[in-house]
């Protein structure tokens, strides 16, 4: 049986490497273009499976189109417990990802409104020790609520405000300083983290690119805090770095490593991933 359910966005990515982002009205040659299977849930599940975790994957349905065939082939190759159906009424989500020499990416998502996605069964949720979702993807709040009702520990990505539905359900929140600044401007990062932690005592972990990761969590009747500077690396492609980091957090939770060791592993895996060409 799976140890974790990764639920959310499942898509086909077209990664295009550019010398820089084009100016308005400008044409530009693409140095390289590569199709791959992506989406936050799939990227996280792929990493966990590579580390020996038993993973279930659910989320966006795949269309009977070429991008859907590409993603379906990747799922077969990975051998995941992927309960992802191909639906003649669906159109596979496609993300065009613009990569620049500094490793940064700009994502243009072609996501139809209200894409079809099946909900996990109560049996699957009860079997899983962890459920991981983010704010992106279909029906993630519904799945978070079902996970909470089933007694599974919930890891939520990219919740930014105390009134976010995911913040009110999660045991662990993983988000970024960039998102926090965008969604709660003018509020100090420490105050934002404290407000999220106060909702229900969830551990709160905030990444900030090459800058230190910050975390707070409750243990032994006290609140603890830590900062950890990621390894210094030259990024080639930061696509999915947050998903790999969240996978590292999930791995530590499943293996009972404690927060310092878990954060160190998550930083190391995300740093390793962004160096890949």
C-alpha positions in Angstrom: 0.0 0.0 0.0 1.2 3.6 -0.6 2.7 5.6 2.2 1.8 9.0 0.6 -0.7 10.4 -1.8 0.5 13.3 -4.0 -2.6 15.0 -5.4 -2.7 18.0 -7.7 -1.4 19.3 -11.0 -0.4 16.8 -13.6 0.6 18.2 -17.0 2.8 18.2 -20.0 5.6 20.8 -19.9 7.3 22.3 -22.9 10.6 23.8 -21.7 12.1 26.4 -24.0 15.6 27.8 -23.4 15.9 31.4 -24.3 18.9 33.9 -24.2 16.6 36.2 -22.2 12.9 37.0 -21.9 11.6 38.8 -25.0 10.5 42.4 -24.9 6.9 43.2 -25.9 6.4 42.7 -29.6 9.8 41.1 -30.1 10.5 37.8 -31.9 13.1 35.4 -30.6 14.7 32.1 -31.6 14.4 29.3 -29.0 17.7 27.7 -28.4 16.2 24.4 -27.3 12.7 23.0 -26.7 12.0 19.8 -24.8 8.7 18.1 -23.8 8.4 16.4 -20.4 5.8 15.3 -17.9 5.3 17.8 -15.1 3.0 19.4 -12.6 3.6 19.8 -8.9 2.0 16.4 -7.9 3.8 14.4 -10.5 7.2 16.1 -9.9 6.9 15.4 -6.1 5.7 11.8 -6.7 8.5 11.1 -9.1 11.2 12.3 -6.6 9.7 10.3 -3.7 9.5 7.1 -5.8 13.1 7.6 -6.8 14.0 7.6 -3.0 12.1 4.4 -2.4 8.8 5.7 -1.1 5.6 3.9 -2.0 3.6 6.7 -3.7 0.0 7.1 -5.0 -0.5 9.9 -7.5 -3.9 11.5 -8.4 -5.0 14.9 -9.9 -5.7 16.3 -13.3 -7.3 13.9 -15.8 -5.4 13.5 -19.1 -7.0 14.1 -22.5 -6.9 11.8 -25.4 -4.3 14.1 -27.0 -0.6 14.0 -27.7 0.4 15.8 -24.4 -1.8 13.3 -22.5 -0.1 10.4 -24.3 3.3 11.8 -23.3 2.3 12.0 -19.6 0.7 8.6 -19.6 3.9 7.1 -21.0 5.9 8.7 -18.3 3.6 7.3 -15.6 3.9 3.8 -17.0 7.7 4.2 -17.0 7.8 5.3 -13.4 5.6 2.4 -12.2 3.7 4.6 -9.7 0.3 3.8 -8.3 -1.0 6.5 -10.6 -4.8 6.6 -10.5 -4.9 9.1 -13.3 -7.5 8.5 -16.0 -7.6 9.6 -19.6 -10.9 11.3 -20.3 -12.2 12.0 -23.8 -13.9 15.1 -22.3 -10.6 16.4 -20.9 -7.8 18.5 -22.4 -4.4 17.8 -20.9 -3.0 20.7 -19.0 0.1 22.1 -20.8 2.7 24.5 -19.4 5.0 26.5 -21.6 8.1 27.2 -19.5 10.6 29.9 -20.6 14.1 29.2 -19.2 16.7 31.9 -19.1 20.5 31.5 -18.6 20.2 32.4 -14.9 18.1 29.2 -14.4 14.9 31.2 -13.7 11.7 30.0 -15.3 8.5 31.8 -16.4 5.5 29.5 -16.7 2.5 30.0 -19.0 -0.1 27.5 -18.1 -2.9 26.4 -20.4 -5.4 25.1 -17.8 -9.0 24.7 -18.8 -11.6 25.9 -16.3 -12.9 23.2 -13.9 -10.7 20.4 -15.3 -12.0 16.9 -14.4 -10.3 15.1 -11.5 -11.4 12.1 -9.5 -11.3 12.3 -5.7 -9.4 9.6 -3.7 -11.3 6.9 -2.0 -11.6 6.9 1.8 -9.7 3.5 1.8 -6.7 5.1 0.0 -6.7 8.1 2.4 -6.8 5.9 5.5 -4.0 3.7 4.1 -1.7 6.7 3.5 0.3 8.2 6.3 0.7 11.5 4.5 -1.3 13.4 1.9 0.5 16.2 0.0 -1.4 19.0 -2.0 -0.7 22.6 -3.1 -2.9 25.5 -4.0 -2.4 24.6 -7.6 -4.3 21.8 -9.3 -8.0 20.6 -9.3 -10.0 20.0 -6.1 -7.1 20.3 -3.8 -9.0 21.8 -0.9 -11.6 19.1 -1.1 -8.9 16.5 -1.0 -7.2 18.3 2.0 -10.5 18.2 3.9 -11.0 14.5 3.1 -7.4 13.7 4.3 -8.1 15.6 7.5 -11.3 13.6 8.0 -9.5 10.3 7.3 -6.8 11.1 9.9 -3.9 11.4 7.4 -1.2 14.0 8.1 -1.5 16.8 5.5 1.4 18.6 3.9 0.2 21.7 2.0 2.2 23.8 -0.4 1.9 27.5 -1.1 -0.7 28.6 1.3 0.1 32.2 2.3 -2.7 33.6 4.5 -4.3 32.4 7.7 -7.7 32.5 6.0 -6.5 30.1 3.2 -8.5 26.9 3.4 -5.3 24.9 3.2 -3.7 26.8 6.1 -6.7 25.8 8.2 -6.3 22.1 7.4 -2.6 21.4 7.1 -0.2 19.9 9.6 2.8 21.2 7.6 2.9 24.3 5.4 5.6 24.8 2.8 5.6 28.1 1.0 8.0 30.7 -0.4 9.0 34.2 0.7 8.1 35.4 -2.8 4.5 34.2 -2.5 4.2 35.5 1.0 5.4 39.0 -0.1 3.0 39.0 -3.0 -0.1 37.9 -1.1 0.5 39.7 2.2 2.6 42.8 1.2 4.1 45.0 3.8 4.1 42.3 6.5 7.4 41.1 7.9 8.2 37.5 7.1 8.5 36.4 10.7 5.0 37.8 11.4 3.6 36.0 8.4 5.0 32.7 9.6 3.8 33.3 13.1 0.3 34.0 11.8 0.2 30.8 9.7 1.6 28.7 12.6 -1.0 30.2 15.0 -4.0 28.8 12.9 -3.6 25.3 14.2 0.0 24.8 15.2 1.2 23.6 11.8 4.9 23.5 11.1 5.7 26.4 8.7 8.6 26.2 6.3 9.5 29.1 4.0 12.0 28.9 1.1 13.7 31.9 -0.5 15.7 30.8 -3.5 19.4 30.7 -2.6 18.7 32.5 0.7 18.2 30.7 4.0 15.2 28.5 4.5 13.2 29.5 7.7 11.1 27.1 9.7 9.0 27.1 12.9 7.3 24.2 14.6 5.8 23.1 17.9 7.4 20.3 19.9 7.4 19.4 23.5 5.0 22.2 24.4 7.3 24.8 22.9 7.8 26.6 19.6 11.1 26.0 17.9 12.7 27.9 15.0 15.5 27.2 12.6 17.3 28.6 9.5 19.3 26.7 7.0 21.3 28.1 4.1 21.0 25.9 0.9 24.1 24.7 -0.8 25.7 27.3 -3.1 25.0 26.0 -6.7 24.8 27.3 -10.2 21.1 26.9 -11.3 20.3 25.7 -14.8 16.6 25.1 -14.4 14.6 26.0 -11.3 11.4 24.4 -12.6 9.9 22.2 -9.9 12.5 23.1 -7.2 9.7 23.8 -4.7 8.1 20.5 -5.5 11.4 18.6 -4.9 11.9 20.5 -1.7 8.4 19.6 -0.5 9.1 15.9 -1.5 12.2 16.1 0.8 10.0 17.4 3.6 7.6 14.5 3.1 10.4 12.0 3.1 11.7 13.3 6.4 8.2 13.1 7.9 7.7 9.5 6.7 11.1 8.4 8.0 10.8 10.3 11.3 14.1 12.2 10.9 13.1 15.3 12.9 13.0 18.8 11.5 16.8 19.8 11.3 17.7 16.6 9.3 14.5 16.9 7.2 15.2 20.5 6.2 18.8 19.6 5.3 17.7 16.8 3.1 15.0 18.9 1.4 17.5 21.7 0.7 20.1 19.3 -0.7 17.6 17.6 -3.0 16.2 20.9 -4.4 19.7 22.2 -4.9 20.7 19.1 -6.7 17.7 19.2 -9.0 18.2 22.8 -10.2 21.7 22.0 -11.4 20.4 19.4 -13.9 20.5 20.5 -17.5 
